[in-house]
Amino acid sequence: MARLDETSGQHEEWIFDRKTHVFLGERTVQVNEADGEDGLIKPGTVVFTSAVMNRAVVDGIKQVPPRTG
């Protein structure tokens, strides 16, 4: 799933597992030339990434899952 921010010229992508549809992470790619400071970023440049490394279920709000590994 993705959306283009017309102002910044950045394409925001949410990445899901094809079979389970579980959210895996996201990335932002500069796809259009922009004005101002954003104009310094060349199209095709990945400007942000994130990935879900761990998941856990807890019993209550603000409860922290036990550390593994």
Backbone hydrogen bonds, N-H to C=O, Kabsch-Sander energy under -0.5 kcal/mol:
donor,donor_aa,acceptor,acceptor_aa,energy
3,R,12,E,-2.0
5,D,3,R,-0.5
5,D,10,Q,-3.1
6,E,4,L,-0.9
9,G,5,D,-2.6
10,Q,5,D,-0.8
11,H,29,V,-3.4
12,E,3,R,-2.9
12,E,10,Q,-0.6
13,E,11,H,-0.5
13,E,27,R,-3.3
14,W,1,M,-3.2
15,I,25,G,-3.1
16,F,14,W,-0.5
17,D,22,V,-2.3
21,H,17,D,-1.8
24,L,15,I,-3.4
25,G,15,I,-1.4
26,E,50,S,-1.9
27,R,13,E,-2.1
28,T,48,F,-2.4
29,V,11,H,-2.4
30,Q,45,T,-2.9
31,V,9,G,-2.8
31,V,29,V,-0.6
32,N,9,G,-1.8
38,D,35,D,-0.7
39,G,36,G,-1.2
40,L,37,E,-1.7
41,I,38,D,-1.5
42,K,40,L,-0.6
44,G,30,Q,-4.5
45,T,42,K,-1.7
47,V,28,T,-2.5
47,V,45,T,-0.6
48,F,28,T,-1.2
50,S,26,E,-2.3
52,V,24,L,-3.0
53,M,51,A,-0.7
63,Q,60,G,-1.5
